Amino acid sequence: MYVCYAMCYAWLLNVNAVCLSKLLAAPFIMFASSYKQGTFWRGSLSAARAIESFLDPVAATALLFAVATVCGERFGPPYVIVGLISFSLTFPGDFCLRDTTRRMVRKTLTSWLLIAAVLLAFGHASGYVHYFAEEVVFVWLASLPLAWLVTRCAARLLLSQMMSSELRQRRAVVVGCNETGLRLAGELAHDPFNGISFAGFFDDRGRERLDGIGDSPLLGRIGELAQFVKQHAVDHIYVALPMASQPRILRLLDDLKDTTASIYFAPDIFLTDLIQGRVDHVCGMPVVAVCETPFTGFDGFAKRVSDIFLSLLILALIAPVMIAVAIAVKLSSPGPIIFRQRRYGLDGKEIVVYKFRSMTSCDDGSEVKQATRGDQRITRVGAILRKTSLDELPQFINVLQGRMSIVGPRPHAVAHNETYRKLIKGYMVRHKVKPGITGWAQVCGYRGETDTIEKMEGRIEYDLEYLRTWSLSLDLWIIVKTVLLVVRDRNAY
């Protein structure tokens, strides 16, 4: 192992520090250069994405070197290695310019927990942590969340001011003042980071026939668009006409061939509730994903690896607790220790889910009554298990089997699924992913009994939001919130 360290040291000592600094500063130099030269918009999206990807890694690495310097430590190979490791762990960063403040704080904390856990675990396991001064490690990890928040807020402020400059914005028009066009125009007008100035609508109908247009400019009829684009230097054209208007769309595209404007098509399918909506290709043919699982390609691999690793780790830690719970369940009341119930899993296929038995009866038929407060079927030991969620521990075995995930929509009994799929629109979409031991709905107040259709609708909405916005950092945040929730939650019984 020390030979490997020595080889790494020798290689790193030959690294040109100037080249490394240029590499880290590349996205920022590109952004500043494009702004200065007046080509800001042409590269702004790529530059902004580069800053989103590089901001956290660069901030973490720069902070490490700054802390080491202030503490009087020599800038040697050990710090370079840790800098490269921290850079790789945080690249690409999960910072997004359009995140709300609450989401930005959440992402910051989860990213910090991840990098701190990995580095400390690796450092202690390998003994590498002894190469560093304790105060450097402590100050760096303690100040890292604040540094990320400060740099993220500064980047948002700086980029919003740059992109809102009238001299740097690109002019855009929307063709079609329908629901899709109105929604698109609203997004263009209120997003401070898109660098686009919304000029107005083109539609063949008069203003009196256009609902929702308000004070937005109506620039003319669709046939007048090409001439307007040439005269007013329009940069972007967003066509929001319904797909049924195909001949009219083709004529419009022919008219616009004599312009240099970028043309985008916003089909009316985007009015539906998209789950992982994106443009993809099948055998070279472009297709639009309307409802798809977030766990495709590498994301699916990362999700499964994290499930296996965390399940093995947790099962090793809680093995004594599970043995104690099993003995308590067996002694408390007659019946099996493990309760097996049929649930809907991935793609709506039936799976068997394990739980420690907490009731005197084990319902798994065509009718399953949900547990209620003061339910006489719940045993004394079962009440404690349900309150602390200890009855869910055997489901980590389900995760290893591949039937469940640690984080995902909570599985419902088959009988409940058959009832609610007829009452709630989009109910079965939650089965595009594996069910989870904990989920976004549960940490957002929808844990326990759903005794009304409104409560179940609320739970489903959070489940679908999880499918739309999934990330590994969101999974980590849900796990952290679950641990905190178990301690103080009153909705479980």
Phi and psi in degrees as a GROMACS rama.xvg file:
@    title "Ramachandran Plot"
@    xaxis  label "Phi"
@    yaxis  label "Psi"
@TYPE xy
-67.996  -29.4513  TYR-2
-63.0209  -41.7676  VAL-3
-62.1879  -42.626  CYS-4
-59.8507  -42.8651  TYR-5
-63.5194  -39.8843  ALA-6
-64.1634  -41.643  MET-7
-62.0049  -41.5861  CYS-8
-60.722  -46.9204  TYR-9
-61.4333  -40.1556  ALA-10
-69.1321  -43.4708  TRP-11
-68.403  -30.0476  LEU-12
-66.2536  -22.1893  LEU-13
-91.4704  -1.33191  ASN-14
-72.3629  133.487  VAL-15
-76.6795  115.298  ASN-16
-64.2603  -32.5088  ALA-17
-64.8729  -42.5445  VAL-18
-64.0697  -39.3218  CYS-19
-64.2314  -42.1029  LEU-20
-65.4922  -37.4554  SER-21
-64.8667  -37.8486  LYS-22
-63.543  -45.0839  LEU-23
-67.7733  -32.8227  LEU-24
-89.5424  -2.69739  ALA-25
-54.2614  -49.7569  ALA-26
-63.1952  -35.2155  PRO-27
-72.7746  -38.678  PHE-28
-63.5034  -43.3729  ILE-29
-61.1216  -41.4228  MET-30
-66.2443  -46.9426  PHE-31
-65.6764  -38.4066  ALA-32
-65.3049  -44.5113  SER-33
-64.876  -35.4951  SER-34
-67.5548  -42.0764  TYR-35
-68.3554  -37.6286  LYS-36
-85.4464  -1.6671  GLN-37
82.8155  6.59675  GLY-38
-103.598  27.8459  THR-39
-54.288  -50.0106  PHE-40
-67.2319  -37.2709  TRP-41
-58.0213  -32.8465  ARG-42
-113.695  6.24041  GLY-43
-67.3568  -40.3808  SER-44
-65.4307  -46.3211  LEU-45
-66.0202  -38.857  SER-46
-66.7664  -40.7803  ALA-47
-64.0161  -41.2809  ALA-48
-64.836  -37.2097  ARG-49
-63.6808  -41.0559  ALA-50
-65.7264  -40.2601  ILE-51
-59.5858  -37.9282  GLU-52
-77.3107  -38.5403  SER-53
-94.6259  -16.6538  PHE-54
-59.9976  -52.0406  LEU-55
-64.6921  -47.5591  ASP-56
-60.2984  -43.6424  PRO-57
-65.5462  -42  VAL-58
-63.4462  -42.4613  ALA-59
-63.9819  -43.8119  ALA-60
-68.8243  -43.8558  THR-61
-64.4657  -39.0697  ALA-62
-65.1335  -38.8622  LEU-63
-60.1439  -47.6909  LEU-64
-66.014  -36.6927  PHE-65
-66.296  -44.1756  ALA-66
-64.3534  -42.5981  VAL-67
-61.2966  -40.8096  ALA-68
-66.1316  -44.7407  THR-69
-63.6051  -35.6807  VAL-70
-81.6175  2.63742  CYS-71
79.6194  17.6219  GLY-72
-84.7587  144.942  GLU-73
-74.6428  136.071  ARG-74
-76.9948  81.1676  PHE-75
-110.054  -178.481  GLY-76
-54.539  -39.1837  PRO-77
-56.2293  -40.9905  PRO-78
-71.3346  -33.5817  TYR-79
-64.1839  -42.0442  VAL-80
-62.7316  -46.6288  ILE-81
-64.3455  -36.7553  VAL-82
-61.5512  -43.4946  GLY-83
-65.8501  -39.0874  LEU-84
-65.0849  -45.7242  ILE-85
-64.8523  -35.5161  SER-86
-63.3924  -45.9087  PHE-87
-68.3453  -32.4819  SER-88
-71.1976  -26.7386  LEU-89
-106.281  0.670532  THR-90
-102.936  134.961  PHE-91
-75.9647  145.66  PRO-92
-64.8603  155.701  GLY-93
-96.1133  16.1739  ASP-94
-69.9098  135.696  PHE-95
-133.831  130.773  CYS-96
-59.141  -30.9471  LEU-97
-89.9752  2.6357  ARG-98
-64.7043  143.938  ASP-99
-70.0235  164.031  THR-100
-60.59  -39.7897  THR-101
-64.4336  -43.6925  ARG-102
-68.0871  -35.6635  ARG-103
-63.5469  -42.2033  MET-104
-64.6243  -41.8464  VAL-105
-62.1937  -45.3754  ARG-106
-64.0377  -37.2313  LYS-107
-61.8374  -46.6087  THR-108
-65.893  -42.2181  LEU-109
-67.9904  -39.2824  THR-110
-63.8223  -40.2406  SER-111
-65.5516  -43.6189  TRP-112
-59.8479  -40.9861  LEU-113
-65.4336  -50.6311  LEU-114
-68.1481  -37.7182  ILE-115
-65.4495  -43.0446  ALA-116
-64.4601  -45.2089  ALA-117
-65.9249  -47.7865  VAL-118
-66.0091  -43.537  LEU-119
-67.5401  -40.4681  LEU-120
-64.0595  -46.3933  ALA-121
-64.631  -42.3507  PHE-122
-62.6814  -43.7205  GLY-123
-73.8162  -36.6912  HIS-124
-67.1123  -35.5752  ALA-125
-95.2733  -12.0397  SER-126
79.637  3.15349  GLY-127
-68.6404  -21.5832  TYR-128
-64.492  -22.0745  VAL-129
-75.157  -8.05355  HIS-130
-78.9193  -6.75444  TYR-131
-119.718  151.264  PHE-132
-70.8104  136.592  ALA-133
-59.424  -37.6797  GLU-134
-66.1917  -32.5161  GLU-135
-65.5151  -48.3171  VAL-136
-61.6693  -45.3944  VAL-137
-64.8107  -49.4697  PHE-138
-64.4439  -40.7646  VAL-139
-62.7036  -51.7453  TRP-140
-67.1616  -35.7274  LEU-141
-69.7243  -34.5989  ALA-142
-92.4232  -8.36292  SER-143
-60.935  -45.3777  LEU-144
-59.1559  -41.9507  PRO-145
-64.4292  -40.8312  LEU-146
-62.5712  -42.0867  ALA-147
-63.4828  -43.6313  TRP-148
-63.2348  -42.467  LEU-149
-64.6242  -46.7662  VAL-150
-67.0541  -36.5442  THR-151
-66.325  -44.6159  ARG-152
-64.421  -40.7947  CYS-153
-64.3468  -41.1988  ALA-154
-64.3898  -42.7648  ALA-155
-61.1811  -45.0005  ARG-156
-65.108  -45.7793  LEU-157
-65.6898  -46.784  LEU-158
-68.2503  -36.9023  LEU-159
-64.847  -37.8809  SER-160
-68.3988  -40.7964  GLN-161
-65.5634  -45.491  MET-162
-74.6938  -19.5947  MET-163
-87.1869  -4.8075  SER-164
-65.5702  126.428  SER-165
-61.0411  -32.6819  GLU-166
-70.909  -21.4965  LEU-167
-103.006  -6.4869  ARG-168
-85.7501  155.27  GLN-169
-102.474  139.826  ARG-170
-86.5432  136.9  ARG-171
-134.773  148.151  ALA-172
-126.259  156.771  VAL-173
-117.283  129.325  VAL-174
-99.4063  114.312  VAL-175
107.755  107.035  GLY-176
-96.57  61.7841  CYS-177
-109.857  -167.481  ASN-178
-61.6029  -41.1192  GLU-179
-64.654  -46.0772  THR-180
-64.0023  -41.6061  GLY-181
-63.7927  -41.4463  LEU-182
-65.5354  -42.0322  ARG-183
-64.9595  -43.3333  LEU-184
-63.1567  -38.7984  ALA-185
-62.1756  -40.889  GLY-186
-66.0041  -41.5715  GLU-187
-63.889  -38.9875  LEU-188
-75.5513  -27.794  ALA-189
-108.086  -3.916  HIS-190
-89.8091  113.166  ASP-191
-75.4907  -6.71759  PRO-192
-109.731  6.10711  PHE-193
-91.305  -13.5916  ASN-194
65.2468  25.481  GLY-195
-120.276  135.424  ILE-196
-104.382  116.724  SER-197
-79.0025  118.561  PHE-198
-88.6606  -36.339  ALA-199
155.391  -171.787  GLY-200
-106.193  155.595  PHE-201
-121.947  128.118  PHE-202
-156.562  148.253  ASP-203
-78.8005  -10.5061  ASP-204
-92.2186  154.412  ARG-205
-75.2077  163.429  GLY-206
-58.8912  -33.8238  ARG-207
-66.763  -18.6957  GLU-208
-99.6305  2.35602  ARG-209
-104.894  109.241  LEU-210
-81.6056  131.457  ASP-211
89.929  0.00553971  GLY-212
-72.3069  -28.9395  ILE-213
59.9177  -130.856  GLY-214
-94.3367  6.06908  ASP-215
-63.6963  141.931  SER-216
-65.5259  135.154  PRO-217
-105.231  107.081  LEU-218
-85.8552  -15.5983  LEU-219
151.012  -173.264  GLY-220
-82.187  163.123  ARG-221
-61.9981  -35.4008  ILE-222
-65.9075  -17.4599  GLY-223
-92.567  -0.531548  GLU-224
-64.224  -47.2912  LEU-225
-58.5659  -43.9789  ALA-226
-65.3814  -39.7912  GLN-227
-63.223  -41.5208  PHE-228
-60.452  -42.0036  VAL-229
-67.6029  -39.7186  LYS-230
-79.0745  -28.0857  GLN-231
-116.141  14.9347  HIS-232
51.3315  52.6328  ALA-233
-75.4279  133.364  VAL-234
-95.9255  -37.8072  ASP-235
-128.305  136.75  HIS-236
-123.435  124.277  ILE-237
-110.333  113.546  TYR-238
-91.6645  113.072  VAL-239
-113.494  28.1347  ALA-240
-74.9663  148.309  LEU-241
-63.8309  151.629  PRO-242
-64.0888  -19.0514  MET-243
-69.071  -15.1632  ALA-244
-92.6553  38.0207  SER-245
-57.1873  -47.457  GLN-246
-59.2783  -40.7493  PRO-247
-66.3251  -37.8657  ARG-248
-64.6336  -41.4122  ILE-249
-64.0795  -40.2311  LEU-250
-64.0469  -40.0015  ARG-251
-63.331  -43.1256  LEU-252
-63.9632  -36.8397  LEU-253
-63.3352  -41.468  ASP-254
-63.9736  -31.9843  ASP-255
-87.7369  -0.90123  LEU-256
-66.6071  -18.3914  LYS-257
-93.2777  16.0805  ASP-258
-121.533  168.779  THR-259
-106.681  11.787  THR-260
-71.5576  147.203  ALA-261
-80.0525  135.721  SER-262
-117.88  131.874  ILE-263
-127.474  144.593  TYR-264
-110.414  122.538  PHE-265
-109.805  87.0356  ALA-266
-66.9526  154.634  PRO-267
-71.3379  -3.88701  ASP-268
-67.484  -19.1899  ILE-269
-77.9093  2.51598  PHE-270
-79.9005  -17.5146  LEU-271
-77.7961  169.957  THR-272
-80.2239  98.1992  ASP-273
-79.4458  135.041  LEU-274
-113.51  109.443  ILE-275
57.6696  40.705  GLN-276
-65.2812  130.672  GLY-277
-166.155  163.559  ARG-278
-89.7374  132.921  VAL-279
-136.083  -179.641  ASP-280
-131.835  136.742  HIS-281
-124.916  113.202  VAL-282
53.1611  37.6236  CYS-283
86.4605  -7.49485  GLY-284
-93.005  129.894  MET-285
-71.5994  133.627  PRO-286
-134.467  159.235  VAL-287
-112.613  121.529  VAL-288
-79.383  123.182  ALA-289
-101.66  -40.153  VAL-290
-141.758  110.646  CYS-291
-146.672  154.56  GLU-292
-72.411  145.867  THR-293
-74.4727  -11.8982  PRO-294
-98.7205  66.5899  PHE-295
-113.208  150.486  THR-296
61.4288  -134.632  GLY-297
-65.6168  -32.0857  PHE-298
-60.6464  -40.4448  ASP-299
-65.0019  -39.6202  GLY-300
-64.1634  -45.6402  PHE-301
-63.0172  -40.0587  ALA-302
-63.0574  -45.1283  LYS-303
-67.5666  -41.8695  ARG-304
-62.0537  -44.0363  VAL-305
-64.3375  -37.369  SER-306
-62.9885  -46.4624  ASP-307
-65.0855  -47.016  ILE-308
-61.6389  -49.2144  PHE-309
-67.6185  -36.5653  LEU-310
-64.5667  -45.8026  SER-311
-62.0661  -42.8159  LEU-312
-63.8533  -46.5278  LEU-313
-67.5817  -42.5941  ILE-314
-61.9664  -37.9215  LEU-315
-64.2392  -36.3731  ALA-316
-77.5754  -34.1811  LEU-317
-99.9016  5.97058  ILE-318
-53.7426  -46.0965  ALA-319
-61.4696  -37.4736  PRO-320
-65.3014  -42.587  VAL-321
-64.908  -37.6262  MET-322
-63.8713  -44.4914  ILE-323
-63.697  -41.8961  ALA-324
-64.9357  -41.6565  VAL-325
-60.1494  -42.791  ALA-326
-64.6617  -42.2182  ILE-327
-64.054  -41.6797  ALA-328
-64.114  -41.3708  VAL-329
-66.0115  -39.0139  LYS-330
-81.7144  -20.8481  LEU-331
-77.8458  -33.1923  SER-332
-163.11  154.892  SER-333
-68.8012  146.41  PRO-334
133.12  173.73  GLY-335
-71.0682  156.694  PRO-336
-74.6667  -43.5237  ILE-337
-100.863  130.104  ILE-338
-98.6861  122.549  PHE-339
-106.247  128.063  ARG-340
-134.775  141.86  GLN-341
-78.1523  130.687  ARG-342
-133.238  166.282  ARG-343
-87.0997  129.993  TYR-344
-108.359  -148.099  GLY-345
-58.7834  133.241  LEU-346
61.2361  23.9812  ASP-347
75.3094  13.705  GLY-348
-84.789  143.326  LYS-349
-70.2236  138.171  GLU-350
-132.707  165.147  ILE-351
-106.745  124.42  VAL-352
-108.854  138.402  VAL-353
-99.2211  141.651  TYR-354
-147.769  154.014  LYS-355
-70.326  134.13  PHE-356
-66.0256  128.343  ARG-357
-120.032  0.0862326  SER-358
-126.986  165.444  MET-359
-79.4068  -21.5109  THR-360
-117.856  154.749  SER-361
-124.271  86.0938  CYS-362
-79.0324  130.027  ASP-363
-153.52  33.9977  ASP-364
-104.695  -152.198  GLY-365
-73.1481  -19.1309  SER-366
-129.109  124.442  GLU-367
-126.705  118.337  VAL-368
-85.1853  126.656  LYS-369
-67.9481  149.718  GLN-370
-68.6075  139.178  ALA-371
-122.382  166.895  THR-372
-64.1177  128.805  ARG-373
77.6354  16.9793  GLY-374
-60.528  126.456  ASP-375
-70.8227  -15.9069  GLN-376
-76.4869  -19.1416  ARG-377
-78.7932  126.902  ILE-378
-76.6551  169.146  THR-379
-63.3943  -46.0922  ARG-380
-65.6204  -38.822  VAL-381
-60.7533  -36.2091  GLY-382
-62.0289  -40.5415  ALA-383
-68.2613  -42.1862  ILE-384
-61.8372  -43.6229  LEU-385
-69.5902  -36.7724  ARG-386
-65.2717  -38.543  LYS-387
-97.4995  0.0130608  THR-388
65.2376  17.0151  SER-389
-67.484  -21.5773  LEU-390
-67.9946  -16.0885  ASP-391
-86.9625  -7.85907  GLU-392
-57.5267  -38.1911  LEU-393
-61.7482  -13.5917  PRO-394
-71.5438  -13.4825  GLN-395
-65.4105  -25.9457  PHE-396
-69.2746  -38.7376  ILE-397
-59.7327  -35.4174  ASN-398
-66.017  -44.8845  VAL-399
-62.8015  -32.8047  LEU-400
-70.9059  -16.076  GLN-401
89.4257  5.66444  GLY-402
-81.3677  -30.588  ARG-403
-131.718  172.976  MET-404
-123.844  160.944  SER-405
-66.2774  -40.7224  ILE-406
-120.187  130.955  VAL-407
170.711  176.948  GLY-408
-60.0854  134.253  PRO-409
-64.4009  136.39  ARG-410
-74.8558  139.043  PRO-411
-104.276  157.161  HIS-412
-59.7655  150.083  ALA-413
-55.6049  -41.5037  VAL-414
-61.5609  -39.9369  ALA-415
-67.9662  -38.923  HIS-416
-60.2636  -44.6171  ASN-417
-65.4013  -27.9544  GLU-418
-77.4723  -50.3447  THR-419
-78.2947  -23.4146  TYR-420
-65.2776  -21.8614  ARG-421
-87.6158  -15.9569  LYS-422
-106.532  -26.405  LEU-423
-119.048  122.236  ILE-424
-65.7726  131.259  LYS-425
80.0182  11.4155  GLY-426
-59.9292  -42.488  TYR-427
-76.6992  -11.0229  MET-428
-63.7593  -28.0921  VAL-429
-61.3975  -16.4341  ARG-430
-90.1057  13.2889  HIS-431
-73.2796  -11.0484  LYS-432
-129.336  165.596  VAL-433
-67.6955  144.215  LYS-434
-66.243  156.828  PRO-435
-119.43  161.422  GLY-436
-70.3114  -35.8876  ILE-437
-135.301  163.785  THR-438
-151.586  171.295  GLY-439
-62.1459  -38.4567  TRP-440
-64.3969  -39.6295  ALA-441
-67.2906  -36.6759  GLN-442
-84.426  -4.3223  VAL-443
-108.007  20.4768  CYS-444
103.469  1.72587  GLY-445
-111.401  48.141  TYR-446
-102.195  140.286  ARG-447
100.168  -153.529  GLY-448
-69.2956  136.907  GLU-449
-112.613  84.66  THR-450
-87.7381  -1.33125  ASP-451
-132.323  158.144  THR-452
-65.8268  -30.0233  ILE-453
-66.7265  -39.4319  GLU-454
-65.2499  -41.4277  LYS-455
-66.9874  -38.1188  MET-456
-61.8642  -39.9236  GLU-457
-63.2727  -41.1845  GLY-458
-63.1733  -43.1654  ARG-459
-64.9761  -37.5499  ILE-460
-62.6501  -40.6819  GLU-461
-69.0924  -36.3956  TYR-462
-61.3426  -42.4687  ASP-463
-69.7862  -34.6559  LEU-464
-63.2558  -36.0888  GLU-465
-62.2047  -42.1637  TYR-466
-64.3629  -36.5679  LEU-467
-70.7282  -37.0106  ARG-468
-116.922  20.014  THR-469
-58.7771  143.1  TRP-470
-158.385  161.518  SER-471
-63.2988  -35.1376  LEU-472
-66.3891  -35.0814  SER-473
-65.313  -40.4812  LEU-474
-59.1922  -45.1244  ASP-475
-63.0443  -39.8804  LEU-476
-64.7566  -39.7878  TRP-477
-64.6961  -39.6137  ILE-478
-63.2798  -43.6345  ILE-479
-62.3274  -45.7312  VAL-480
-65.9361  -32.0913  LYS-481
-64.4564  -44.4889  THR-482
-59.9569  -43.6729  VAL-483
-67.676  -35.1444  LEU-484
-69.5708  -38.9011  LEU-485
-59.5084  -33.1387  VAL-486
-69.5186  -35.0919  VAL-487
-125.038  4.39507  ARG-488
-76.4565  139.826  ASP-489
-112.195  2.79967  ARG-490
-89.954  -6.62583  ASN-491
-96.0404  131.798  ALA-492
